[in-house]
Amino acid sequence: MVTRHSIERVYQRTGCNRRASARVIENAIERGKGMYDFREKEKKYLAQVASKNGNECMYYNGAIYIVTPEKVCVTVLIPPKWFGRKGIYSGKTRIRRPKKGVSYNLIKEEDRYYGFC
């Protein structure tokens, strides 16, 4: 089930038109990922968002849909940039800034000569 407010939020925050918004919300309720389908960091964020009113969160197609226990969509939120991204590791240590973590010495000497980097 959808509300007028949730249709407006889908239109405003995801760029979907108003006629398709109801269908997108129904798909999010049926097919969306719940809080327990994510890793700890994302799970903690969704629990924090959902605990404000006792609702549950569904992640679908790049947006977070706030849904009541009666399966009525209340609103739509855009997640932060880090949400859903996989961490990059070198062994057991996590690389915080992957562009700075790459060593220039790992590039072959021939590639430097021909300008591939």
C-alpha positions in Angstrom: 0.0 0.0 0.0 1.2 3.5 -0.7 0.4 7.0 0.6 0.4 10.3 -1.2 3.4 11.4 0.8 5.4 8.3 -0.3 4.5 8.8 -4.0 5.8 12.4 -3.7 9.0 11.3 -2.0 9.7 8.7 -4.7 9.1 11.3 -7.4 11.4 13.8 -5.6 14.2 11.6 -4.5 14.5 8.8 -7.1 13.4 10.6 -10.2 10.7 8.1 -11.0 7.5 9.7 -12.4 4.3 9.8 -10.3 2.4 7.1 -12.3 5.2 4.6 -11.8 5.9 5.5 -8.2 3.1 3.2 -6.8 4.5 0.3 -8.8 8.1 1.0 -7.6 6.9 1.1 -4.0 5.1 -2.2 -4.3 8.2 -3.8 -5.9 10.3 -2.4 -3.0 8.0 -4.0 -0.4 8.0 -7.4 -2.2 11.6 -7.6 -3.5 13.6 -5.2 -1.4 16.4 -6.2 0.9 15.7 -6.1 4.6 17.9 -5.0 7.5 19.3 -8.5 8.1 20.5 -8.9 4.5 23.4 -6.5 5.0 26.7 -6.4 6.9 27.2 -4.8 10.3 27.7 -1.2 9.3 24.7 -1.0 7.0 22.6 -3.1 9.4 23.4 -0.6 12.2 22.5 2.4 10.0 19.1 0.8 9.0 18.3 -0.1 12.6 19.0 3.5 13.6 16.7 4.8 10.8 13.9 2.3 11.6 14.0 2.6 15.4 12.6 6.1 15.3 9.0 5.0 14.8 9.1 1.3 15.1 9.0 0.8 11.3 11.1 -1.5 9.1 13.4 -0.5 6.3 13.7 -2.0 2.8 16.5 -1.2 0.5 15.5 -1.3 -3.2 17.0 0.2 -6.3 19.3 2.7 -4.6 16.8 4.0 -2.0 15.6 3.1 1.5 11.8 2.7 1.9 10.4 3.1 5.4 7.5 0.6 5.7 5.1 0.0 8.7 4.4 -3.5 10.0 1.1 -3.3 8.0 3.1 -3.0 4.8 2.3 0.7 4.2 5.1 2.8 2.8 5.6 5.9 4.8 8.5 7.7 3.1 11.7 7.2 1.0 15.2 8.1 1.9 18.4 8.3 -0.1 21.2 6.4 1.7 24.7 7.9 2.3 27.5 7.4 -0.3 29.2 4.6 1.7 26.0 2.5 2.0 26.3 -0.8 0.2 29.9 -0.5 -1.0 32.3 -3.3 -0.5 35.5 -2.6 1.4 38.9 -3.0 -0.2 41.4 -5.1 1.7 45.1 -6.0 1.4 45.4 -9.1 3.4 43.7 -8.4 6.7 44.2 -4.6 6.6 41.6 -2.4 5.2 42.6 0.2 2.6 40.9 3.4 3.6 41.8 5.4 0.4 42.3 3.0 -2.4 43.7 5.6 -4.9 46.4 6.4 -2.5 47.0 2.8 -1.4 48.1 1.7 -4.8 51.9 1.6 -5.1 53.4 3.0 -8.3 56.2 0.3 -8.0 53.7 -2.4 -8.9 53.3 -1.2 -12.5 55.5 -3.0 -15.0 58.5 -1.1 -16.4 57.2 -1.7 -20.0 53.8 -0.2 -19.2 55.5 3.0 -17.9 57.6 3.2 -21.1 54.6 2.9 -23.4 52.4 5.2 -21.3 49.7 2.8 -20.2 49.4 4.4 -16.8 
